Amino acid sequence: MNQIFTVTGMTCGHCEKAVTRALQQVDPQAQVLIDRAQNRVQVESVHSREALAHAIVEEGYAVLA
């Protein structure tokens, strides 16, 4: 299932890696595409939107949508 999140607080490549790593801890098979300029995180995963959003928030970033 393809999910799109608006995530704020990502300012660099390290932030992108941290978000990707957090999502892949929930789902090691997740495919993650990040567009930092648009605050957009696209995730292809079988896990619920809530579980994925929780992983991003736990990493220290805000999920707006």
C-alpha positions in Angstrom: 0.0 0.0 0.0 1.3 3.4 -1.0 1.2 6.1 1.7 2.1 9.7 1.6 3.0 11.8 4.6 3.8 15.5 5.1 6.7 15.5 7.5 8.3 18.6 8.9 11.7 19.1 10.6 13.8 17.3 7.9 16.7 19.7 7.1 19.4 17.5 5.7 20.4 14.1 4.3 21.0 12.8 7.8 17.3 13.5 8.6 16.2 11.7 5.5 18.3 8.6 6.5 16.9 8.8 10.0 13.3 8.8 8.7 14.0 6.0 6.2 15.7 3.9 8.9 12.8 4.4 11.3 10.3 3.3 8.7 12.4 0.3 7.7 12.5 -0.8 11.4 8.7 -1.1 11.2 8.9 -2.7 7.7 12.3 -3.9 6.5 10.8 -4.3 3.0 9.4 -0.7 2.9 10.3 1.4 -0.1 10.8 5.0 1.0 11.0 8.1 -1.2 11.7 11.5 0.4 11.3 14.9 -1.1 12.7 17.1 1.6 11.9 20.3 -0.3 8.2 19.4 -0.3 8.2 17.9 3.2 6.9 14.7 1.5 7.6 11.1 2.5 6.2 8.4 0.3 6.2 4.9 1.7 5.3 1.6 0.0 4.5 -0.8 2.9 2.0 -3.4 4.0 1.9 -1.8 7.5 -0.8 0.6 8.7 -0.5 4.3 8.3 -0.7 4.7 12.0 2.3 2.5 12.6 4.4 4.3 10.0 3.5 7.7 11.3 4.3 6.6 14.8 7.8 5.6 13.7 8.4 9.0 12.1 7.2 10.8 15.2 9.3 8.6 17.5 12.3 9.6 15.4 11.6 13.3 16.3 9.7 14.6 13.3 6.2 16.0 13.0 3.7 14.3 10.7 1.1 16.7 9.5 -0.9 14.6 7.1 
